[in-house]
Amino acid sequence: MQIYQINNDQGRQVIVVSKGTIYNLTFLRPTIKTSLDLMMVAYNNGMKISDYLKEILSSTSSIEQLNKEKIDLKKSSLLPVDSPEVWAFGVTYGDSMKERQAESETPDIYSKIYFAERPESFFKSTLSRLRKNNDSVGIRSDSGWDIPEPELTFIIYNKEIIGFTCGNDMSSRKIEGENPLYLPQAKVYKYSASIGPCWVPVECLDYNNLNVDMTINRNSKIVFKGNCNTSIMKRKCHELNDWLNRSNEIPDGTAVMTGTGIIPPMEFSLKEGDKISISIENIGTLNNFVISV
């Protein structure tokens, strides 16, 4: 069950794809125009997202039969959720720790983070800065060594994990490697975060065992390909969510990136024009194109 937000001549709508059939949830429930509306209605009814949707969709037919409208999800999709904030966690995979140590002038700090009780977290983006599927993402003009980080990303509602999407945490390895205190500059800048193309309710996924793949194309040729599985995360999503909510107020719809287990080799750096494709099992594929910012 995949949930999209779209915008067309009829305005903003929520689209549900279930078992190969496309449903226009907004056509069926006109008050639900966004993913956040859906979350609020399900929560207020004391229901899981999937149970609420199954109740509505069980007696309906496909979108073409409902309103004769043909929807191209690739062209009309918005962000899957209007996330007011995006947070991120780092060094949650063993490979990530090793790569950070290799690039850093202070390698011991990453080992300490990986084995510490408290995880590394940082503020990544606001809604106005957040990029969607098929948008451009940025590499810093003052960097020169830049990579994407494919990350399972969870969505929070009422402090709880309500669903998952794909995330692209753009990063300057050069700037972070110079000094760990430069992390905000390496991670937070124009077009540095993207999520999409849809989201999946938490109860519909075995999120501790999902394949994650990333491919980078340059001039129609694959220049990097890697994969991992979320089962090798040292810190699990609910642990990360618990830490994020401590002494903090997290707005509903916030997206949280959970770290990466796929990092290109030391000699690799993104270039303008590259296409980044991040696929997570049972969620979808997030595509972005690289520009310099």
Number of C-alpha atoms within 10 A of each C-alpha: 20 23 25 25 24 23 15 12 5 8 8 17 22 26 25 23 17 15 8 10 12 19 22 23 24 17 17 13 12 11 13 19 20 20 22 18 13 21 24 16 16 17 16 9 10 10 13 15 22 17 12 17 17 12 10 13 17 8 7 12 13 16 19 14 10 13 10 9 10 9 16 10 16 11 12 13 24 22 21 26 24 19 23 17 20 26 20 22 21 19 26 23 21 16 16 20 23 15 20 23 17 14 16 19 14 14 17 12 14 22 15 13 16 21 14 10 9 12 19 18 18 18 14 23 25 17 16 11 17 22 24 24 24 19 15 22 28 24 27 22 10 11 14 15 19 21 22 30 23 33 28 29 25 29 25 21 18 13 17 14 21 21 23 28 31 29 33 29 25 24 26 25 23 18 24 21 20 14 13 17 11 14 17 15 13 23 23 20 18 16 24 25 29 27 32 28 27 28 28 26 21 18 15 15 16 12 21 14 14 18 16 22 20 24 17 22 17 15 9 9 10 12 14 15 15 15 16 19 19 24 15 16 20 13 19 15 19 12 11 20 20 12 14 21 12 9 7 8 9 20 15 20 24 21 31 30 30 28 26 28 25 22 20 19 10 11 6 13 15 24 18 15 15 21 24 28 21 27 23 25 17 17 23 17 23 25 25 25 19 19 18 16 14
